[in-house]
């Protein structure tokens, strides 16, 4: 029986395919988009806090504003507006409870 060898390649030599572009698990680098000032953004993340920490501070401050202005009792707000505020306050409360369970 005679063998025939053809320069035929049905599969690629390199099977590497990035699953999560812009992610690196070596040093956990995440680049979710283009920043207008990447060096400033990096400095803020290092010296002020992560995006999650910054959002948490905003949420806590907004919670105070909602309570001090008694927005849930404001007749000028629609029921839909009040529901949105209640959902937000519920989320802030849920995060607070999780932080109590898992202090760092």
C-alpha positions as CSV (number, residue, x, y, z in Angstrom):
1,X,0.0,0.0,0.0
2,X,1.3,3.4,-1.0
3,X,1.2,6.5,1.3
4,X,0.4,9.9,-0.1
5,X,1.5,13.0,1.8
6,X,-0.1,16.2,0.9
7,X,0.7,19.7,2.3
8,X,-2.8,19.7,3.8
9,X,-3.5,21.4,7.1
10,X,-7.0,21.1,8.5
11,X,-6.4,22.6,12.0
12,X,-4.3,25.6,12.9
13,X,-0.9,25.2,14.5
14,X,-1.7,27.6,17.3
15,X,-5.0,27.1,19.2
16,X,-4.6,30.2,21.4
17,X,-7.7,32.4,21.5
18,X,-8.2,35.1,24.1
19,X,-11.5,34.6,25.9
20,X,-11.5,37.8,27.9
21,X,-9.8,40.6,25.9
22,X,-8.0,43.2,28.0
23,X,-7.8,40.9,31.0
24,X,-4.5,39.6,32.4
25,X,-4.5,37.0,35.2
26,X,-0.7,37.3,35.8
27,X,-1.0,40.5,37.7
28,X,-4.8,41.0,37.4
29,X,-4.7,43.9,35.0
30,X,-8.1,44.9,33.6
31,X,-8.5,47.4,30.8
32,X,-12.2,48.0,30.2
33,X,-11.9,50.8,27.8
34,X,-10.0,53.9,26.7
35,X,-9.4,56.7,29.2
36,X,-8.8,60.3,28.2
37,X,-6.1,60.4,30.9
38,X,-4.9,56.9,31.8
39,X,-2.1,58.0,34.1
40,X,-4.5,60.2,36.2
41,X,-7.0,57.4,36.3
42,X,-4.3,55.0,37.6
43,X,-3.2,57.5,40.2
44,X,-6.8,58.0,41.4
45,X,-7.3,54.2,41.7
46,X,-4.1,53.9,43.7
47,X,-4.5,56.9,46.0
48,X,-8.3,57.3,46.3
49,X,-9.7,53.9,45.9
50,X,-11.2,51.3,43.5
51,X,-14.2,52.1,41.4
52,X,-16.3,50.0,43.9
53,X,-15.0,52.0,46.8
54,X,-15.8,55.3,45.1
55,X,-19.3,54.1,44.1
56,X,-19.8,53.0,47.7
57,X,-18.9,56.5,49.0
58,X,-21.3,58.1,46.5
59,X,-24.1,55.7,47.5
60,X,-23.7,56.4,51.2
61,X,-23.7,60.2,50.6
62,X,-26.8,59.9,48.4
63,X,-28.5,57.9,51.1
64,X,-27.9,60.8,53.5
65,X,-29.3,63.3,51.0
66,X,-32.4,61.2,50.4
67,X,-33.1,60.8,54.2
68,X,-32.3,64.5,55.1
69,X,-34.6,65.8,52.3
70,X,-37.3,63.3,53.2
71,X,-37.7,62.5,49.6
72,X,-39.7,59.3,50.3
73,X,-42.3,61.6,51.9
74,X,-42.3,64.2,49.1
75,X,-45.7,64.4,47.4
76,X,-44.0,65.9,44.3
77,X,-42.4,62.6,43.5
78,X,-44.3,60.0,41.6
79,X,-44.7,56.5,43.1
80,X,-42.3,55.3,40.4
81,X,-39.7,57.8,41.5
82,X,-40.2,56.7,45.1
83,X,-39.9,53.1,44.2
84,X,-36.6,53.8,42.4
85,X,-35.3,55.5,45.6
86,X,-36.4,52.5,47.7
87,X,-34.7,50.1,45.4
88,X,-31.5,52.2,45.7
89,X,-31.7,52.4,49.4
90,X,-32.3,48.7,49.6
91,X,-29.2,48.0,47.6
92,X,-27.2,50.4,49.9
93,X,-28.6,48.5,52.9
94,X,-27.7,45.1,51.4
95,X,-24.1,46.2,50.8
96,X,-23.9,47.5,54.4
97,X,-25.2,44.1,55.7
98,X,-22.6,42.2,53.6
99,X,-19.8,44.5,54.9
100,X,-20.9,43.7,58.5
101,X,-20.8,40.0,57.8
102,X,-17.4,40.2,56.1
103,X,-15.4,43.1,57.7
104,X,-11.9,43.7,56.3
